[in-house]
Amino acid sequence: MIKLFKYTLDNKRYHTLNYFFKNKFHSKVFKVSLNANFSCPNFKNGQGCIYCKNGSGNNYEHLSLEEQFNLVKIPLDKKWPNSKYIAYFQANTNTYAPLNILKEKYETALKFPNVIGLDIATRSDALTDEILDYLSELNKRTFLIVELGLQSIHEETLKLINRGHDLQNFTNAVKKLQARHIFTVAHIINGLPYETKDMMLETVKYLNNLGIDGIKIHMLYIPKDTPIAKMINFFHLLTKEEYIDIVCCQLEYLSPKIVIMRLTGDPDKNDLIAPNWLLKKFCVLNDIDKEMKKRDIYQGDKIIP
C-alpha cells in the first residue's frame, strides 16, 4: 500500500514550504529577499563566523526596499497575477538596529502590494526584550516568521566556527519567541569541521524536542577569502552522497509538523571554492527525493508517538 504524506502537494516525503503556504493562505506565496543594510553583532571582533563574508542574500543594498521588492514582484505578477508575498529580511542580522529603525523597515515592507507577512532572519543574541515585545505586537497584525541561526548544538563546534553565542542563548531565544506564539525557524549546517554524522543527527533531535516550527538545513560550503578557506585541507568536506544520506536520516527525526524550509543552499558560483556539486541545487533535491523513495522513508518515521 502506498503511503500518502499529509503535508505535501507534490509527492514529497517531507513537509514542504509550498504545502504550508498553500494550506495557510490558499494562494501562491513567494518570499522576496530584501537587504536592509543591517550589520551583525558578531562582526564586532572583526571576523564573524569563519564561513561568512559579511553579508548574504541579494546584492541590491544600494536600492530602496521598494525597488528591491519590485525587481522580483513585477516579473512574478506577469505569470502569477494573484500571488501573495512575504517580505524576507535576509541579509545579515535583521534585528541588529535600534527599535525605531527596525519599525521603519518592517512597516515599510508591510505596505507593499499583496504582502501578507514578514520573514526576519536574525541571531539569538540580537533579540532584546524590547524588540521581542514589538515582534509580538507585529505578530498580531501580520504573519511573522523569525529565523534563528544555530548551525550546531555542539559547543566545541560553535567555538570553532566563532559563532559568538552558545546553545543556551539560542534555546532561551526560541522559548521567548514561542511564548509570544511567533513562528520560529532554526538554521543548521551539515558538514561543519570535525562533526560526525551522529553529531548532526543530535542537532536535529534537539531541535525537534525544542518544538521549532520550521528548519533550514544547509551544506557547508567554502567561500573565497574566508577563515574557513584556510582550513579546507584539514577536515573532510562531505560528498554529495554523504550529505544526502545525512539529510534523509535527519528528516526521520523531525516531527512531520515541522516545515522544511530548505534542504540545500545557493552558493555564488563566482565565490565558491567547494563543493561544486552544490551548484546543481535541483539535482541535490531530486536525489534526496529518490533516496527517500528508495529507502521508503518519510519525515518523522523515527519519532516515537
C-alpha positions in Angstrom: 0.0 0.0 0.0 1.3 3.4 -1.0 1.6 5.8 1.9 0.5 9.4 1.2 2.3 12.0 3.2 0.0 14.6 4.6 2.0 17.8 4.3 2.9 17.9 0.6 1.2 18.7 -2.7 3.9 17.3 -5.0 4.6 13.8 -3.7 7.5 14.8 -1.5 8.1 12.8 1.7 8.6 15.8 3.9 6.6 18.8 5.0 7.2 21.3 2.1 7.1 25.0 2.4 4.9 25.1 -0.7 2.3 23.0 1.1 2.5 25.1 4.2 1.9 28.4 2.4 -0.9 27.0 0.1 -2.7 25.4 3.1 -2.4 28.6 5.2 -3.1 31.3 2.6 -4.9 29.3 -0.2 -2.8 31.1 -2.8 0.6 31.1 -4.4 3.1 32.7 -2.0 6.6 34.0 -2.8 9.3 35.1 -0.4 11.1 38.2 -1.7 14.6 38.7 -0.3 15.4 42.2 0.9 18.7 43.7 2.0 18.0 46.4 4.6 21.8 47.2 5.2 21.9 45.8 8.7 25.2 44.6 10.2 25.8 41.8 12.6 26.9 41.8 16.3 29.4 39.1 15.5 31.4 41.4 13.3 32.4 43.5 16.3 35.5 41.4 16.7 36.4 41.9 13.0 35.8 38.3 12.0 32.4 36.9 12.4 31.6 33.2 11.7 34.5 31.6 9.9 32.5 30.8 6.8 30.9 34.3 6.5 31.9 37.2 4.2 29.8 39.9 6.0 26.5 39.5 4.2 24.2 37.1 2.5 21.1 37.4 0.4 20.7 39.7 -2.6 23.3 42.3 -3.7 20.9 45.2 -4.1 21.6 47.1 -0.9 22.1 50.3 -2.9 18.4 50.1 -3.9 15.5 51.1 -1.7 13.4 48.3 -0.2 10.6 49.1 -2.6 12.9 48.9 -5.6 14.3 45.6 -4.4 10.8 44.3 -3.9 9.6 45.3 -7.3 12.5 43.8 -9.1 11.1 40.4 -8.0 7.4 41.1 -7.8 6.8 42.6 -11.2 8.1 39.6 -13.3 6.3 37.2 -11.0 3.0 39.1 -11.3 3.0 38.5 -15.1 3.0 34.7 -14.6 1.0 34.5 -11.3 -1.1 37.7 -11.1 -2.9 36.8 -7.9 0.1 35.9 -5.9 0.8 36.9 -2.3 4.2 37.9 -0.9 6.3 37.6 2.2 9.0 40.3 2.6 12.1 38.4 3.6 14.7 40.4 5.5 17.6 38.0 4.8 21.0 39.7 4.7 23.0 39.8 7.9 21.2 40.2 11.3 17.9 41.8 10.8 17.1 42.8 14.4 20.5 44.3 15.0 19.5 48.0 15.0 17.7 50.5 17.2 14.0 49.7 17.5 12.9 52.8 15.6 15.0 51.7 12.6 13.5 48.2 12.7 10.0 49.6 12.8 10.6 51.9 9.9 12.0 49.0 7.7 9.4 46.4 8.7 6.4 48.8 8.5 7.6 50.0 5.1 7.7 46.4 3.7 4.2 45.6 5.1 2.8 48.4 2.9 4.0 46.9 -0.3 1.2 45.4 -2.6 0.0 41.9 -1.6 2.5 41.5 1.2 0.9 39.2 3.8 3.8 38.7 6.1 7.4 39.2 7.1 10.3 36.8 7.5 13.1 38.1 9.6 16.5 36.3 9.7 18.5 37.1 12.8 20.6 35.7 15.7 19.6 34.7 19.1 22.0 37.3 20.7 20.3 40.1 18.8 16.8 39.9 20.3 16.3 42.2 23.2 13.1 42.1 25.3 12.1 45.4 23.7 12.5 44.0 20.2 10.7 40.8 21.2 7.7 42.8 22.5 7.5 44.7 19.2 7.7 41.5 17.3 4.8 40.1 19.5 2.7 43.1 18.6 3.7 42.7 14.9 2.7 39.1 15.0 -0.9 40.1 15.9 -1.1 42.2 12.7 0.6 40.0 10.1 2.1 36.6 9.6 5.5 36.7 11.1 8.4 34.3 10.8 11.6 34.7 12.8 14.6 32.7 11.7 17.5 32.0 14.1 20.9 30.7 13.0 22.2 27.9 15.2 24.3 25.7 12.9 25.1 23.1 15.5 24.1 22.3 19.1 27.7 21.2 19.9 29.6 23.8 21.9 33.0 22.8 20.6 31.7 23.4 17.1 30.2 26.8 18.0 33.5 27.9 19.4 35.4 26.6 16.4 33.2 28.4 13.9 33.3 31.6 16.0 29.5 31.6 16.3 29.6 34.2 19.1 26.9 32.6 21.3 26.3 29.3 22.9 23.4 26.8 22.7 21.7 28.1 25.8 21.5 31.6 24.3 19.8 30.1 21.3 17.4 28.0 23.4 16.4 30.9 25.5 15.6 33.0 22.4 13.4 30.2 20.9 11.5 29.9 24.2 10.9 33.6 24.3 9.6 33.6 20.7 7.4 30.5 21.4 5.9 32.3 24.5 4.8 35.0 22.1 3.4 32.5 19.6 5.8 33.6 16.8 6.6 31.1 14.1 10.2 30.1 14.7 12.7 28.6 12.3 16.2 27.2 13.0 19.1 27.2 10.6 21.6 24.3 10.8 24.7 23.4 8.7 25.8 19.9 7.9 29.4 19.2 7.4 30.9 21.6 9.8 34.6 20.8 10.6 35.1 17.6 12.6 31.4 16.9 13.1 30.3 13.3 12.7 27.0 12.1 11.3 25.9 11.2 14.8 26.6 14.8 15.9 24.5 16.2 13.1 21.6 13.8 14.0 21.9 15.0 17.6 21.4 18.6 16.4 18.0 17.8 14.7 16.9 15.6 17.6 17.5 18.5 20.0 15.6 21.0 17.7 12.7 18.6 17.3 12.4 18.3 21.1 12.6 22.1 21.4 9.4 22.3 19.3 10.6 24.6 16.5 8.1 25.4 13.7 10.5 25.2 10.7 14.0 24.3 9.8 16.6 25.2 7.2 19.2 22.6 6.5 22.3 23.7 4.6 25.5 22.0 3.5 28.7 23.8 4.5 30.4 25.4 1.5 33.7 27.3 1.4 33.6 30.8 0.0 36.8 32.6 -1.1 38.6 34.9 1.3 37.1 33.4 4.5 38.9 31.9 7.5 37.4 28.5 6.7 39.1 28.6 3.3 42.4 28.3 5.0 41.2 25.1 6.8 39.9 23.3 3.8 42.8 20.8 3.7 42.4 19.9 7.4 38.9 18.5 7.6 36.7 16.3 5.5 34.1 18.1 3.3 31.0 16.0 2.8 30.4 14.4 -0.6 27.0 14.7 -2.2 26.2 11.1 -1.3 27.2 11.6 2.3 25.1 14.8 2.5 22.0 13.1 1.1 22.4 10.2 3.5 22.6 12.6 6.5 19.6 14.7 5.4 17.4 11.6 4.8 18.3 10.4 8.3 17.7 13.8 9.8 14.3 14.1 8.3 13.2 10.9 10.0 13.9 12.5 13.4 11.9 15.6 12.7 8.2 15.8 13.5 6.0 15.8 10.4 4.6 19.1 11.5 7.9 20.9 11.2 8.1 22.8 7.9 11.2 22.0 5.9 12.1 25.5 4.6 15.3 24.5 2.8 17.3 21.4 2.2 20.3 23.0 0.5 21.9 26.4 0.0 22.6 28.6 -3.0 26.3 29.5 -3.2 27.6 32.1 -5.6 29.5 30.1 -8.3 31.9 33.0 -8.7 32.8 33.0 -5.0 32.7 29.2 -4.3 35.8 27.1 -3.7 34.0 23.9 -2.8 32.0 21.7 -3.1 31.0 22.3 -6.7 28.1 19.8 -6.6 26.1 22.3 -4.5 25.8 24.4 -7.7 23.3 21.9 -9.0 20.7 22.6 -6.4 17.8 20.8 -8.1 19.9 17.7 -8.7 20.6 17.6 -5.0 16.9 18.0 -4.1 15.9 15.4 -6.7 18.5 12.9 -5.3 17.1 13.4 -1.8 13.6 12.6 -3.1 15.0 9.5 -4.9 16.9 8.3 -1.8 13.9 8.7 0.5 11.8 6.7 -2.0 14.4 4.1 -2.3 14.6 3.7 1.5 10.8 4.1 1.7 11.1 6.6 4.5 9.2 9.8 5.4 9.7 12.8 7.7 9.1 11.8 11.2 9.3 8.0 10.8 11.6 7.7 13.8 9.5 9.9 16.1 8.0 7.9 18.9 4.3 8.8 19.2 
